Amino acid sequence: MKARVSDDALALACGADAVAAALAAAGVAVDRVSSWGMHWLEPLVEIDGNGWGPVTPADVPALVAGLLAEKAIGRIEDNPFITRQARLTFARAGRTRPLSLDDYAATGGWNGLAAARALEASATTETVVQSGLRGRGGAGFPAGIKWQTVAAAPGARKYIVCNADEGDSGTFADRMVMEGDPYLLIEGMAIAGLAVGASKGFVYIRSEYPHAIAKLQAAVALSADIVAPFDIEVRVGAGAYVCGEETSLLNSLEGKRGEVRAKPPLPAHKGLFGQPTVINNVLTLAAVPFILAHGAKAYADFGMGRSRGTIPVQLAGNIRHGGLFETAFGITLGELVNDIGGGSESGRQVRAVQVGGPLGAYFPPALFDTPFDYEAFAAADGLIGHGGIVVFDDSVDMARQARFAMAFCAIESCGKCTPCRLGSTRGVETLDRINAGDNRAANLALVEALCDTMKFGSLCALGGFTPYPVLSAIRHFGEDFQSPARERAA
């Protein structure tokens, strides 16, 4: 008997190491593999394709004896949560050992890199353009256009920078790639290097991801000969949310204060060390090997409108079936929250969901028919961002959530521009007055004017997007701003 147990950080937090140790003590061979993304079932144990979860060390004797029927879920790959997905980026999730070069090669690894090496650099870039791949980090800018710009820009040296500073609440897809399928990211970066003429790449990863850092460093060393002459270096950030913004990230990489740069010049023209630089996030680069291996059309056939391919949606917060669900663009928000996610974990009515991290808008159930794509969300004054969905039930106080957005911005602001640095602080103060019942109408009008200044006057998305959660909370949940919190609680 051989069991497979994930060594993903979430599985570890749920006790996967203890379960693996109990299985080994019972004489069962154990492989540590990537996560299927069914987080509500972790620790999930797989034996001969069948799954049991969540398993505790105390369950192991019954599991080994074939008596743990109450936690059996049948064949994992046939579970509706898996069969309803379109897994392109996460095709190996749950199936391979993260650092096994043999597993990676046996499941199509390096095919995209081989295809890129057989093409002219311009043809590689054109393939990415035709695929319709857009940046999965939040802005949604076409990846191929960025690559073309860097390829055409003059420079003594060019760089590929992977933004792995995944700091949005409710997001974990980047971490899952780096921990579960690190060679996929490495392959994507090497392909980008070939396309634009870069021989050096950096992965800027948040310090809060120690398991991902260790996995990626090991994977870089093990695959160095395969991707040579392209060279990758892993750099660890110091915990600043604003360093998820590309120019702040570049400053941090250069050893400077992590604060936003004014644009122009764009990083594609003058980026790292003043040289043309491609900056893409993990999910963007991880999508590239599939595109090169299977062709632009195979990727573009998924999705709708200008949102092509798939998006790894991350279901989090007060939700019954939290986890990673990769799907083509076009599925509705309601399907993701209620059908896939199973509604709230608490059993209460879902009142709001925040999409796109702490800077994303709050959507009420009345907007759950919104298709999950860039243009539809923009039309509804929302952001897809990194694809994170955080669910709240009807006990949430939306006035407090609006205040949290302003407070988060005030804490995380780099201080470079006045609208973000001072606007967020004044926003907290004004929302406190509203919640205390002090001249609500006038102060609500002041908050809206302040948000307008922040949205159009801030140098980067931290200050520019903070108005999304604040204004959406006021617009869709106005009743929470009409009486003090103590009265609503009573």
Beta strands, then each sheet from edge to edge (+ up, - down):
strand 1: 2-6
strand 2: 29-33
strand 3: 45-47
strand 4: 50-52
strand 5: 72-75
strand 6: 159-164
strand 7: 200-205
strand 8: 231-236
strand 9: 277-281
strand 10: 303-304
strand 11: 307-308
strand 12: 310-317
strand 13: 323-328
strand 14: 350-355
strand 15: 362-363
strand 16: 388-393
sheet 1: 2+ 1+ 3- 4+ 5-
sheet 2: 8+ 7+ 6+ 9+
sheet 3: 10+ 11-
sheet 4: 13+ 12- 16- 14+ 15-
end
